Amino acid sequence: MTTAEQRILATVDALADEIIDFSARLVSEPSTLGNEASALRVMEDELVRLGLPPERVPIDPAVLAEHPGFAPVPWSYQGRYNLVAARPADGQGGRSALFNGHLDVVSPAPVDFWETDPFTPVIRDGWLYGRGAGDMKGGVAAMSYALHAVERAGFGLRAPVTLEAVIEEECCGNGALACREAGYDADAVLIPEPFGPTLYTAQVGVLWFKVRMRGVSCHVQATAAGANAIEKSYPIIASLRRLEEAMNAEERPAAYRAIQHPLNLNIGIFNGGDWPSTVPAAAEFHGRLSFFPGTPYPEVCERIRAAVAEAAHSDPWLADNPPVVEFYGFRSEGHTLSRELPALATLNGCHRSLIGQDAETYISTCTTDLRAFHFFGKGVGTCYGPVAENIHGANERVNIDSILQVARAYALFLARWCHLAE
Ligand SMILES: [Zn+2]
């Protein structure tokens, strides 16, 4: 460790209270889908305060419609945007870096499963509690202050650094994609997703779909005269489960060989019916299915359609009234990369300087915004982030020391990757 690096790390430590305070202020803003405005305002104000004024980058479906990475969604992008602060280089000779984090969070419902209010940040026993604390507002605070700490310690950087706070990560990745298409990219991309201080080298593909069933409503005095759209979903879901098992049993990339059940189907939304004494005429469910890197998205769509059709064939009503399958939201393909690539090796070196040993490899069974950079940019990216628990569940929490550890590692990374200017 050089004396300059030590000075930067000491500055990160001196900023610890501000980093955690900023994390908590972000957690206070309930930035679920479509409600990100107040969190974006907190982020924008903070970046301005840190001397890193951001640009607002909208998501324009008209501009992105033809992009192979764009995921059509049924909701509007009117008035919604991402924030990107681009810090120019102070000289030459370094490699550029980009930190990306998302501000959108998933719903905390059902809220009565929480011990404290999900949007009232609570610090207890070294953990920060709240929806989004881990996924991933603590990481956003860490990455922002890592850059600030370098400047605060009195250094410039010999390559440009970009800070991105995006929306739409939890549903499709269109936020990160819009920033990529707006021209933001770098030699190295780091995302502090809460998988811990690891080198993230693989993620699966992920897609969303929905299936609509039609039935015939009637009074319960003669249910046989009707067709229960809710019950018609049972064989369809069972068929999709068989598809999931088949896909897990197939040939898989080496990175995934040691993982028990890497591909997961989730039925996450179910709507149908409105009266206990009426046979429901309509029902729909929404699902998420993952697939191995190397498998093209259209191929998985076809398999889902086939699984639904197969179930429909063996039911006389469904055979005559075929369920409708639609795809929206995530259509992200998976990827793998080597931890020996320069960006990852440099980050590992930073981790080793701080912790005394190599960072572990993380093989992910979900997706992240790395997709936008891996498939549509030049950047080599990885996730290295805080330690969190119960993300997407009740009582989400993030370990406070781990947020600071990310800030230290990122600050050190900037020094070694971008090179310091006095
Ligand atoms: Zn996340």
Residues whose N, C-alpha, C, O or C-beta is under 5 A from the ligand:
A	BS01	ZN	D135 M136 E193
